[in-house]
Amino acid sequence: MHPHDDAQTCVDQLRTALAANGITLPSLGVDLPTFADAYTCSPLVALGNCNTETARALVAALRRAAGR
């Protein structure tokens, strides 16, 4: 599997997991500059920006997952 395919799979899984918790990060995706040949690092996942309501929902979901 190509690293960029793996990154897209990861993004898709993250989007699905977030949606299961009622959370949407509209700009979630693979960081486009990592597709450039000049970069030698693994592809990055861009989480993007979100409003405070979404950030709080993300905090709550992570705390639930951590058992707190």
Backbone atoms as SQL, in Angstrom:
CREATE TABLE atoms (id INTEGER PRIMARY KEY, chain TEXT, resi INTEGER, resn TEXT, atom TEXT, x REAL, y REAL, z REAL);
INSERT INTO atoms VALUES
  (1, 'A', 1, 'MET', 'N', 0.854, -1.181, 0.000),
  (2, 'A', 1, 'MET', 'CA', 0.000, 0.000, 0.000),
  (3, 'A', 1, 'MET', 'C', 0.897, 1.241, 0.000),
  (4, 'A', 2, 'HIS', 'N', 0.582, 2.172, -0.832),
  (5, 'A', 2, 'HIS', 'CA', 1.330, 3.432, -0.907),
  (6, 'A', 2, 'HIS', 'C', 1.033, 4.259, 0.348),
  (7, 'A', 3, 'PRO', 'N', 2.033, 4.970, 0.889),
  (8, 'A', 3, 'PRO', 'CA', 1.811, 5.759, 2.111),
  (9, 'A', 3, 'PRO', 'C', 0.660, 6.753, 1.998),
  (10, 'A', 4, 'HIS', 'N', 0.444, 7.304, 0.807),
  (11, 'A', 4, 'HIS', 'CA', -0.653, 8.259, 0.662),
  (12, 'A', 4, 'HIS', 'C', -2.008, 7.560, 0.716),
  (13, 'A', 5, 'ASP', 'N', -2.072, 6.337, 0.219),
  (14, 'A', 5, 'ASP', 'CA', -3.305, 5.556, 0.335),
  (15, 'A', 5, 'ASP', 'C', -3.592, 5.254, 1.796),
  (16, 'A', 6, 'ASP', 'N', -2.544, 4.916, 2.538),
  (17, 'A', 6, 'ASP', 'CA', -2.696, 4.640, 3.964),
  (18, 'A', 6, 'ASP', 'C', -3.162, 5.887, 4.709),
  (19, 'A', 7, 'ALA', 'N', -2.625, 7.043, 4.340),
  (20, 'A', 7, 'ALA', 'CA', -3.042, 8.291, 4.981),
  (21, 'A', 7, 'ALA', 'C', -4.511, 8.576, 4.700),
  (22, 'A', 8, 'GLN', 'N', -4.950, 8.334, 3.469),
  (23, 'A', 8, 'GLN', 'CA', -6.362, 8.564, 3.137),
  (24, 'A', 8, 'GLN', 'C', -7.254, 7.595, 3.886),
  (25, 'A', 9, 'THR', 'N', -6.816, 6.348, 4.019),
  (26, 'A', 9, 'THR', 'CA', -7.579, 5.369, 4.797),
  (27, 'A', 9, 'THR', 'C', -7.705, 5.828, 6.242),
  (28, 'A', 10, 'CYS', 'N', -6.606, 6.335, 6.794),
  (29, 'A', 10, 'CYS', 'CA', -6.620, 6.845, 8.168),
  (30, 'A', 10, 'CYS', 'C', -7.596, 8.004, 8.301),
  (31, 'A', 11, 'VAL', 'N', -7.582, 8.923, 7.335),
  (32, 'A', 11, 'VAL', 'CA', -8.511, 10.061, 7.348),
  (33, 'A', 11, 'VAL', 'C', -9.953, 9.557, 7.309),
  (34, 'A', 12, 'ASP', 'N', -10.227, 8.594, 6.445),
  (35, 'A', 12, 'ASP', 'CA', -11.583, 8.050, 6.338),
  (36, 'A', 12, 'ASP', 'C', -12.027, 7.409, 7.651),
  (37, 'A', 13, 'GLN', 'N', -11.131, 6.655, 8.284),
  (38, 'A', 13, 'GLN', 'CA', -11.462, 6.019, 9.561),
  (39, 'A', 13, 'GLN', 'C', -11.680, 7.056, 10.652),
  (40, 'A', 14, 'LEU', 'N', -10.849, 8.095, 10.669),
  (41, 'A', 14, 'LEU', 'CA', -11.009, 9.156, 11.656),
  (42, 'A', 14, 'LEU', 'C', -12.324, 9.886, 11.445),
  (43, 'A', 15, 'ARG', 'N', -12.667, 10.194, 10.192),
  (44, 'A', 15, 'ARG', 'CA', -13.927, 10.867, 9.887),
  (45, 'A', 15, 'ARG', 'C', -15.115, 10.036, 10.373),
  (46, 'A', 16, 'THR', 'N', -15.054, 8.729, 10.148),
  (47, 'A', 16, 'THR', 'CA', -16.127, 7.827, 10.572),
  (48, 'A', 16, 'THR', 'C', -16.237, 7.779, 12.098),
  (49, 'A', 17, 'ALA', 'N', -15.088, 7.684, 12.777),
  (50, 'A', 17, 'ALA', 'CA', -15.088, 7.634, 14.244),
  (51, 'A', 17, 'ALA', 'C', -15.609, 8.940, 14.832),
  (52, 'A', 18, 'LEU', 'N', -15.208, 10.058, 14.251),
  (53, 'A', 18, 'LEU', 'CA', -15.708, 11.348, 14.728),
  (54, 'A', 18, 'LEU', 'C', -17.211, 11.450, 14.506),
  (55, 'A', 19, 'ALA', 'N', -17.676, 11.040, 13.331),
  (56, 'A', 19, 'ALA', 'CA', -19.108, 11.096, 13.021),
  (57, 'A', 19, 'ALA', 'C', -19.921, 10.244, 13.990),
  (58, 'A', 20, 'ALA', 'N', -19.358, 9.109, 14.417),
  (59, 'A', 20, 'ALA', 'CA', -20.044, 8.248, 15.384),
  (60, 'A', 20, 'ALA', 'C', -20.237, 8.951, 16.716),
  (61, 'A', 21, 'ASN', 'N', -19.444, 9.990, 16.955),
  (62, 'A', 21, 'ASN', 'CA', -19.566, 10.791, 18.171),
  (63, 'A', 21, 'ASN', 'C', -20.230, 12.136, 17.896),
  (64, 'A', 22, 'GLY', 'N', -20.820, 12.283, 16.712),
  (65, 'A', 22, 'GLY', 'CA', -21.523, 13.513, 16.369),
  (66, 'A', 22, 'GLY', 'C', -20.596, 14.682, 16.061),
  (67, 'A', 23, 'ILE', 'N', -19.368, 14.396, 15.648),
  (68, 'A', 23, 'ILE', 'CA', -18.366, 15.443, 15.414),
  (69, 'A', 23, 'ILE', 'C', -17.986, 15.455, 13.940),
  (70, 'A', 24, 'THR', 'N', -17.939, 16.657, 13.367),
  (71, 'A', 24, 'THR', 'CA', -17.500, 16.831, 11.982),
  (72, 'A', 24, 'THR', 'C', -16.393, 17.865, 11.952),
  (73, 'A', 25, 'LEU', 'N', -15.265, 17.499, 11.372),
  (74, 'A', 25, 'LEU', 'CA', -14.178, 18.446, 11.113),
  (75, 'A', 25, 'LEU', 'C', -14.163, 18.666, 9.605),
  (76, 'A', 26, 'PRO', 'N', -14.761, 19.783, 9.138),
  (77, 'A', 26, 'PRO', 'CA', -14.937, 19.993, 7.701),
  (78, 'A', 26, 'PRO', 'C', -13.640, 19.958, 6.893),
  (79, 'A', 27, 'SER', 'N', -12.526, 20.407, 7.456),
  (80, 'A', 27, 'SER', 'CA', -11.294, 20.439, 6.674),
  (81, 'A', 27, 'SER', 'C', -10.388, 19.239, 6.915),
  (82, 'A', 28, 'LEU', 'N', -10.920, 18.192, 7.516),
  (83, 'A', 28, 'LEU', 'CA', -10.144, 16.974, 7.742),
  (84, 'A', 28, 'LEU', 'C', -9.719, 16.381, 6.404),
  (85, 'A', 29, 'GLY', 'N', -8.449, 16.075, 6.265),
  (86, 'A', 29, 'GLY', 'CA', -7.964, 15.486, 5.025),
  (87, 'A', 29, 'GLY', 'C', -6.475, 15.225, 5.091),
  (88, 'A', 30, 'VAL', 'N', -5.938, 14.727, 3.993),
  (89, 'A', 30, 'VAL', 'CA', -4.503, 14.520, 3.890),
  (90, 'A', 30, 'VAL', 'C', -3.875, 15.873, 3.561),
  (91, 'A', 31, 'ASP', 'N', -2.813, 16.226, 4.261),
  (92, 'A', 31, 'ASP', 'CA', -2.112, 17.484, 4.043),
  (93, 'A', 31, 'ASP', 'C', -1.512, 17.478, 2.639),
  (94, 'A', 32, 'LEU', 'N', -1.986, 18.376, 1.787),
  (95, 'A', 32, 'LEU', 'CA', -1.587, 18.352, 0.378),
  (96, 'A', 32, 'LEU', 'C', -0.093, 18.524, 0.130),
  (97, 'A', 33, 'PRO', 'N', 0.635, 19.390, 0.855),
  (98, 'A', 33, 'PRO', 'CA', 2.075, 19.505, 0.583),
  (99, 'A', 33, 'PRO', 'C', 2.851, 18.201, 0.754),
  (100, 'A', 34, 'THR', 'N', 2.316, 17.257, 1.524),
  (101, 'A', 34, 'THR', 'CA', 3.041, 15.999, 1.697),
  (102, 'A', 34, 'THR', 'C', 2.987, 15.124, 0.452),
  (103, 'A', 35, 'PHE', 'N', 2.188, 15.513, -0.551),
  (104, 'A', 35, 'PHE', 'CA', 2.177, 14.787, -1.818),
  (105, 'A', 35, 'PHE', 'C', 3.330, 15.198, -2.717),
  (106, 'A', 36, 'ALA', 'N', 3.979, 16.311, -2.394),
  (107, 'A', 36, 'ALA', 'CA', 5.087, 16.810, -3.208),
  (108, 'A', 36, 'ALA', 'C', 6.299, 15.896, -3.056),
  (109, 'A', 37, 'ASP', 'N', 6.983, 15.660, -4.135),
  (110, 'A', 37, 'ASP', 'CA', 8.163, 14.786, -4.106),
  (111, 'A', 37, 'ASP', 'C', 9.282, 15.351, -3.247),
  (112, 'A', 38, 'ALA', 'N', 9.310, 16.666, -3.036),
  (113, 'A', 38, 'ALA', 'CA', 10.388, 17.291, -2.273),
  (114, 'A', 38, 'ALA', 'C', 10.324, 16.914, -0.791),
  (115, 'A', 39, 'TYR', 'N', 9.160, 16.475, -0.325),
  (116, 'A', 39, 'TYR', 'CA', 9.012, 16.112, 1.081),
  (117, 'A', 39, 'TYR', 'C', 9.324, 14.635, 1.256),
  (118, 'A', 40, 'THR', 'N', 10.134, 14.323, 2.236),
  (119, 'A', 40, 'THR', 'CA', 10.504, 12.927, 2.467),
  (120, 'A', 40, 'THR', 'C', 9.820, 12.338, 3.698),
  (121, 'A', 41, 'CYS', 'N', 8.985, 13.139, 4.367),
  (122, 'A', 41, 'CYS', 'CA', 8.304, 12.645, 5.561),
  (123, 'A', 41, 'CYS', 'C', 7.063, 11.840, 5.168),
  (124, 'A', 42, 'SER', 'N', 6.553, 11.104, 6.117),
  (125, 'A', 42, 'SER', 'CA', 5.304, 10.381, 5.893),
  (126, 'A', 42, 'SER', 'C', 4.180, 11.392, 5.697),
  (127, 'A', 43, 'PRO', 'N', 3.131, 11.003, 4.966),
  (128, 'A', 43, 'PRO', 'CA', 2.005, 11.915, 4.768),
  (129, 'A', 43, 'PRO', 'C', 1.418, 12.352, 6.109),
  (130, 'A', 44, 'LEU', 'N', 1.010, 13.602, 6.172),
  (131, 'A', 44, 'LEU', 'CA', 0.412, 14.154, 7.377),
  (132, 'A', 44, 'LEU', 'C', -1.095, 14.254, 7.221),
  (133, 'A', 45, 'VAL', 'N', -1.805, 14.101, 8.331),
  (134, 'A', 45, 'VAL', 'CA', -3.252, 14.284, 8.352),
  (135, 'A', 45, 'VAL', 'C', -3.523, 15.700, 8.843),
  (136, 'A', 46, 'ALA', 'N', -4.258, 16.461, 8.046),
  (137, 'A', 46, 'ALA', 'CA', -4.618, 17.833, 8.415),
  (138, 'A', 46, 'ALA', 'C', -5.975, 17.798, 9.111),
  (139, 'A', 47, 'LEU', 'N', -5.974, 18.162, 10.395),
  (140, 'A', 47, 'LEU', 'CA', -7.220, 18.166, 11.150),
  (141, 'A', 47, 'LEU', 'C', -8.037, 19.425, 10.884),
  (142, 'A', 48, 'GLY', 'N', -7.369, 20.502, 10.529),
  (143, 'A', 48, 'GLY', 'CA', -8.075, 21.730, 10.177),
  (144, 'A', 48, 'GLY', 'C', -8.580, 22.501, 11.378),
  (145, 'A', 49, 'ASN', 'N', -9.352, 23.491, 11.077),
  (146, 'A', 49, 'ASN', 'CA', -9.920, 24.359, 12.112),
  (147, 'A', 49, 'ASN', 'C', -11.323, 23.909, 12.478),
  (148, 'A', 50, 'CYS', 'N', -11.738, 24.274, 13.679),
  (149, 'A', 50, 'CYS', 'CA', -13.112, 24.005, 14.096),
  (150, 'A', 50, 'CYS', 'C', -13.520, 25.077, 15.098),
  (151, 'A', 51, 'ASN', 'N', -14.821, 25.208, 15.275),
  (152, 'A', 51, 'ASN', 'CA', -15.317, 26.186, 16.249),
  (153, 'A', 51, 'ASN', 'C', -15.244, 25.591, 17.656),
  (154, 'A', 52, 'THR', 'N', -15.511, 26.423, 18.655),
  (155, 'A', 52, 'THR', 'CA', -15.380, 25.960, 20.045),
  (156, 'A', 52, 'THR', 'C', -16.388, 24.872, 20.386),
  (157, 'A', 53, 'GLU', 'N', -17.553, 24.894, 19.779),
  (158, 'A', 53, 'GLU', 'CA', -18.551, 23.852, 20.037),
  (159, 'A', 53, 'GLU', 'C', -18.020, 22.488, 19.586),
  (160, 'A', 54, 'THR', 'N', -17.418, 22.458, 18.411),
  (161, 'A', 54, 'THR', 'CA', -16.847, 21.213, 17.907),
  (162, 'A', 54, 'THR', 'C', -15.650, 20.779, 18.745),
  (163, 'A', 55, 'ALA', 'N', -14.816, 21.723, 19.149),
  (164, 'A', 55, 'ALA', 'CA', -13.660, 21.401, 19.992),
  (165, 'A', 55, 'ALA', 'C', -14.115, 20.805, 21.323),
  (166, 'A', 56, 'ARG', 'N', -15.157, 21.375, 21.907),
  (167, 'A', 56, 'ARG', 'CA', -15.669, 20.832, 23.182),
  (168, 'A', 56, 'ARG', 'C', -16.252, 19.432, 22.998),
  (169, 'A', 57, 'ALA', 'N', -16.928, 19.204, 21.881),
  (170, 'A', 57, 'ALA', 'CA', -17.465, 17.869, 21.601),
  (171, 'A', 57, 'ALA', 'C', -16.330, 16.864, 21.433),
  (172, 'A', 58, 'LEU', 'N', -15.250, 17.287, 20.821),
  (173, 'A', 58, 'LEU', 'CA', -14.084, 16.425, 20.658),
  (174, 'A', 58, 'LEU', 'C', -13.447, 16.115, 22.012),
  (175, 'A', 59, 'VAL', 'N', -13.321, 17.109, 22.862),
  (176, 'A', 59, 'VAL', 'CA', -12.797, 16.915, 24.221),
  (177, 'A', 59, 'VAL', 'C', -13.665, 15.911, 24.981),
  (178, 'A', 60, 'ALA', 'N', -14.976, 16.087, 24.910),
  (179, 'A', 60, 'ALA', 'CA', -15.883, 15.188, 25.623),
  (180, 'A', 60, 'ALA', 'C', -15.746, 13.757, 25.118),
  (181, 'A', 61, 'ALA', 'N', -15.660, 13.577, 23.806),
  (182, 'A', 61, 'ALA', 'CA', -15.534, 12.230, 23.239),
  (183, 'A', 61, 'ALA', 'C', -14.216, 11.582, 23.661),
  (184, 'A', 62, 'LEU', 'N', -13.139, 12.345, 23.654),
  (185, 'A', 62, 'LEU', 'CA', -11.849, 11.794, 24.066),
  (186, 'A', 62, 'LEU', 'C', -11.843, 11.455, 25.558),
  (187, 'A', 63, 'ARG', 'N', -12.493, 12.290, 26.364),
  (188, 'A', 63, 'ARG', 'CA', -12.567, 11.986, 27.795),
  (189, 'A', 63, 'ARG', 'C', -13.393, 10.722, 28.036),
  (190, 'A', 64, 'ARG', 'N', -14.503, 10.565, 27.312),
  (191, 'A', 64, 'ARG', 'CA', -15.307, 9.349, 27.446),
  (192, 'A', 64, 'ARG', 'C', -14.473, 8.125, 27.068),
  (193, 'A', 65, 'ALA', 'N', -13.740, 8.236, 25.988),
  (194, 'A', 65, 'ALA', 'CA', -12.906, 7.118, 25.529),
  (195, 'A', 65, 'ALA', 'C', -11.814, 6.773, 26.528),
  (196, 'A', 66, 'ALA', 'N', -11.323, 7.786, 27.238),
  (197, 'A', 66, 'ALA', 'CA', -10.268, 7.579, 28.227),
  (198, 'A', 66, 'ALA', 'C', -10.834, 7.169, 29.579),
  (199, 'A', 67, 'GLY', 'N', -12.172, 7.108, 29.678),
  (200, 'A', 67, 'GLY', 'CA', -12.807, 6.719, 30.926),
  (201, 'A', 67, 'GLY', 'C', -12.796, 7.780, 31.988),
  (202, 'A', 68, 'ARG', 'N', -12.783, 9.043, 31.581),
  (203, 'A', 68, 'ARG', 'CA', -12.757, 10.134, 32.549),
  (204, 'A', 68, 'ARG', 'C', -14.048, 10.874, 32.559);
